[in-house]
């Protein structure tokens, strides 16, 4: 059974067909199928995740969250040192 990813789940929640998301992203319907499969297998790019999210009126967040119990030094806050285009 294939895992479903965030893109497919959000697309279905919004009642969008693959070709409708493709139109919003200005890509082919086949590209949406590949995008969703890539996400399910962990091979999607951050740029495409952000583009898909924006096309669905969503915001894509990518972050690393500490699993420690808080005993270590807290992470620095402020502006990230990377930029998503």
N, C-alpha and C positions, 0 to 999 in steps of 0.2 A: 504494500500500500504506500502510495506516494505521500510524503509530508506536504501539507499546504503551508505556504508562507504568508507573510504579512500583506504583500501586494495582492495576492489572490483573495485573501480573506476580506480586506478592505474594499476591493473592487466588488465583491459579491454583496457585502453589507450595503453598499451604495446602489446596488441593483444595476451595475454597469456590466455590459458584455465586453469581451476582450477587444472587439473592434472599436468600441466606443472609447475605451481607454487609449487605444492606439491612435485614434484621431486626436485626442487631447494632447498626447505626447508627440504627435507628428512622426509616428513610426508605423510600420506595417503591423497588421494583426498577428502575423507569424512572429514578429519580434516580441510581442507581448507574451506569447506562448513560451518562447525561449527564455524571456526574462523571468517568468514565474517558475520555470523549471530550474533555471540557474540559481534563483533565490533558495529554492527548496534543497538544493544540493550544496549551498554555501559558496557559490561561485559568482554571485552578482556583485557589481561594483557599487561603492557608496554613491557615486554620481548618479547611477541609474535608479537607485533607491530614492534619492532625493527628487529626481525628475518625476518618478512615478507618484510619489507622495504629493508633490506640488500639483500634478495633473488631476489628482483626486481631491484637491482642496485641503490637504493635510500637511503636517510638518514632520519631517524625518529627523529623528534624534539618534545619534550614535555616541555612546559614552561607555566609560569603564567605571565600574562601581566596586569599591573595596569590599572584600568579604571578611575583613578582620573584625575583631570585636571592639574596635575603637581604641585599643591600647597603643597603637602605633601613631606616629605623627600624622595629622590630617593632611589631605591633599591640598595643594595650593589652589586658591580660587582666583578668579579673574578671567581675562580673555584667554581663549585657547590659543595654542601656538600653531594651529592648522586652520585651513580655510576650505570649506566645501563650496565648490563652484556649481 
